[in-house]
């Protein structure tokens, strides 16, 4: 299926959620590739903690993405939009990043099994084994 992304706004976030639903309905290689393509071009909301930098008092510090645990496995949660975050938005600082940037961070954190998109509603787990596949895909943003 050739879905072209014309923006990275609300329409793109809805298309991403639809791609997850389509994949969950029919777990075929074609639907997985469609979903991975949307993920490749997505900007996601990331819950983070702000860590003060004692060496640079004039800067506010740096952000460390939240890690969640499920059945002894660790995942980096990301969200397609703020509504998907539910109570997370009240407990963490929120940054918006390209998913490919988050893949780089997750790859560097060896204990992380994958990235979980929208863990509280209709989740999709991007396993570590698919990280490089997503990063190699060509952008469909026109």
Rosetta blueprint (number, residue, H / E / L):
1 X L
2 X L
3 X L
4 X L
5 X E
6 X L
7 X L
8 X L
9 X L
10 X H
11 X H
12 X H
13 X H
14 X H
15 X H
16 X H
17 X H
18 X H
19 X H
20 X H
21 X H
22 X H
23 X H
24 X H
25 X H
26 X L
27 X L
28 X L
29 X H
30 X H
31 X H
32 X H
33 X H
34 X H
35 X H
36 X H
37 X H
38 X H
39 X H
40 X H
41 X L
42 X L
43 X E
44 X E
45 X E
46 X E
47 X E
48 X E
49 X E
50 X E
51 X E
52 X L
53 X L
54 X L
55 X L
56 X L
57 X L
58 X L
59 X L
60 X L
61 X L
62 X E
63 X E
64 X E
65 X E
66 X L
67 X L
68 X E
69 X E
70 X E
71 X L
72 X L
73 X E
74 X E
75 X E
76 X E
77 X E
78 X E
79 X E
80 X L
81 X L
82 X H
83 X H
84 X H
85 X H
86 X L
87 X L
88 X H
89 X H
90 X H
91 X H
92 X L
93 X E
94 X E
95 X E
96 X E
97 X E
98 X E
99 X H
100 X H
101 X H
102 X H
103 X H
104 X H
105 X H
106 X H
107 X H
108 X H
109 X L
110 X L
111 X L
112 X E
113 X E
114 X E
115 X E
116 X E
117 X E
118 X L
119 X L
120 X L
121 X L
122 X L
123 X L
124 X E
125 X E
126 X E
127 X E
128 X H
129 X H
130 X H
131 X H
132 X H
133 X H
134 X H
135 X H
136 X H
137 X L
138 X L
139 X L
140 X L
141 X E
142 X L
